[in-house]
Amino acid sequence: MYNKKNILVLAIALLSFFGTQAQSKYAVINTKYILDKIPEYKEADKKLKVLGDTWQQEIDDKQMVLDKMYKNYEAEQFMLSEDLRKKREDELFMKEKELRDLQKKRFGYEGDLFKERQKLVKPIQDKVYNAVQKMAVARSYDFILDKSEGITIIFADPKLDKSDDILKELGVNN
């Protein structure tokens, strides 16, 4: 990822760029700090942690059962007939697949934890974003930078977006 030196260089470059723009106004915020001060966010974060811990324990329990099944199979495999060995291997394969599917269902991309986060946290994040946008318009900011996770632009005045100009320069019709 980014180290602090790269982030500092990027921040200086961005600030230098913005500093040369006589009419550009910008502000810096820390969304993590803001969210941590919102009681609803703290509550949602606690709920997500409890859910995550509960689901992780469920997975850990199933992993212990699977590990025990593997140990038993390794100890007994030489005494089993070919058919019984194949049956046990299929059983182990299915249990392993069930465990991977459960992990994906709970913690995978768009899994249960992701959906719960969307349900609990996204409305709060949207409120913060709307407040940022309202402040940016009211105070005539062109850019709002978020310093919580590196430097990212959280708001930019649409009139400053020159993407269509670049497409035109490239000869691409939009």
Secondary structure by P-SEA (a helix, b strand, c coil): cccaaaaaaaaaaaaaaaaaccccccccccaaaaaaacaaaaaaaaaaaaaaaaaaaaaaaaaaaaaaaaaaaaaccccccaaaaaaaaaaaaaaaaaaaaaaaaccccccaaaaaaaaccaaaaaaaaaaaaaaaaaacccbbbbcccccccccccccccaaaaaaaaacccc
